[in-house]
Amino acid sequence: MTWSRLTPTMKAMPQSSPSSQPELVATPTQFGELVPAGAGVLGWLYVLIAHGTVAALETVWILPIVLPMAVWTLGMRLRYGPDRVSMSVGPWMRFVDLKALDRVSWTMTGGWRSQGTVFLSDKAGHKVPIYVGRFNHSEEWAPLILDAAANCNASVEKRAGSILERARRGQSERRSGS
């Protein structure tokens, strides 16, 4: 990967590892949580404007429910480079060392819309969730994971491997009919 391949949604990230190549960023492709989050915030603003501060204070409990949904959706990032993959939401981050990858697994998580989660684990015990179909640029980060798994002799569950192989080819899980 070279600097010329960076697009507006892919920003070079500061490296904490000694690699000379920058980490790239995959941003979310799904924003379903913004609908209820936006409705909650707009509803609360309506109460504030139409009924005043007393009514708004009585319904302020809605904000701690809907604001984290918005932060979760807008703040989620998958950072990837030759040495590591990390998933962050705002200031919180989890990472795995691709040079010490130990396991690639898949688990069904989430609700009816979810396609599950691929989990990466390294030999140091770090674990990163990658929500299937959630991040763009999968044709770039999926090969890094598959190549690292092969280089480290990491165990790769069949379902996780097929999901990453489809992502490598730029096909979504839903389009593939699985």
N, C-alpha and C positions, 0 to 999 in steps of 0.2 A: 504494500500500500504506500502510495506516495502522496505528497501534499496536493498534487494536482487532482487527485481523486476525491478530495473533500468537497461535499456539497453543502448547501446552506443548512441542512439538518444534521450534518455530520461535522462536529467541531473537534479540533485537536484538543486533547485533554493533557494537563500536566502529568508527567509520568512519575510514579513513585518507584518504579523499577528501573534498572539500568538500561533497558532496551532503548535503542536509538529511534525506534518507530513510535509515533504518537498513538494513543488510544483513540478510538473513534466512538461516536455515540449513536445508538439506535434509539429513536423516540417512539412513543406509543402510536399504535395505529387504531386503537379502539378507545372511544371516549364515552361509553354508555353511562358511566357513573355521573357524568356532568349533567344529565337531564334531571335526576332527582336532586342533585346538589344545587343546581341553578334554581329549580323550583322552590327548594327550601329557603334559599337566600332571598329570592324575589318575594316569596310569601312573607318572610319576616320583614323585609323592607316595606311591603304594602301595609302590614300591621303598624309599623313605625310611623309611616306617613299618614295613613288614614285614621289611626286610632290613638296616636301619640306615644310618648315615651313610657308611660305606665303600662300600657298594653304590650308594648315591645319588650319591656323588661319581664313581663309575665310569660312571654313566649321565647325568650332568649335561649332557652334550653335546646331549641332546634339547631342553633348554630354549631355547637360542639358535635352534632351528629353529621351535618351536611358539609361543613368546611373540610374535615379530614377526607371526605370522599373526593372533593375537588382537588385537594393537594395530592392525594394518591394518584389520581388520573393524570393531572398535569405535570407532576413532579417526577414521575417514574422514568428512569433512564437505564438502558443497558449499555455499559461501556465495554469495549473489547479491543484487544490488541494481541500481539504475538505471545505475550507472557501471562496475561490474565484476562478474566472476564469478571465484571462486577455489575451488580444490579443495585441501583440507588433510588430512594424516594426522598427527595429533598436532601437533608443533611445525613440521612441514614444510609449506610452502604454495606453490602456484603460482597466478598470477592473470593475467587478460587485461582490458584496458581495453575496455569495450563501446563507448566513443565512438570507438575506433580499430580496430574489428574488421576483420580482413583476410580471414580464411578460416575456413570451417566444413567439416570433412571427417570421414569415417568410415573406420575400419580394423577389420578383424576381429582381435581380440586375445583372449587367454585360451584356456581349454580348451573342452570340448564343451558346457558349460553357458552359456558367454559369448554375449552378443548383440553383442559388439564394443564399440568406443569411439568416441565423437564427440570430435574434437579442435577446440578453438577457438584461433585464432592472431590476435594483433593486429599492428599495423604496427611496434611496437617489438621484435617477435620473441618475445614471451611466448607460451607455449603451455599450455593446460589440457586434461587428459583428463577426459571425463565418461563413466563406464562406463554403458552403456545398461541401463536397468531397475534400476539400483543405488540411486538416490536418490528419496526421496518428494518431493511437492509439484511434480512436473514440469509440472503445468498452470499453475504460476506462473513457474518459471524458463525454460521453453521459449519462451514468447512474448517474454520479454526478449531472448533470443538471436536469435530470428527477426526481431524489430523492429530490433535493433541491426544485424544483417546487412543488412537493407533500407536503413536510414538511412546506413550506411557504404559501400554498394555492394560489400559483401564477397562473395567467391565462396563459394557453398554447393553442395557436392556433392549430387547427387540423393538418394542414400541417407541422408545426414545430414539433409537437409531433410525427407524423409518421416518419419524417426524423430522429429524435433523437432515436426513438425506433429501426429503422433499423440499425442505427449506433451502438446502444447498442449490437445488434446481430452480428455486424461486416459485414453488407451488405451495399454495396454502393447504392446510389440513382439510378444510371444508371442501375445496375444489377437487381434492383427490378422491373423495367419496369414502373416506375411512371414518 
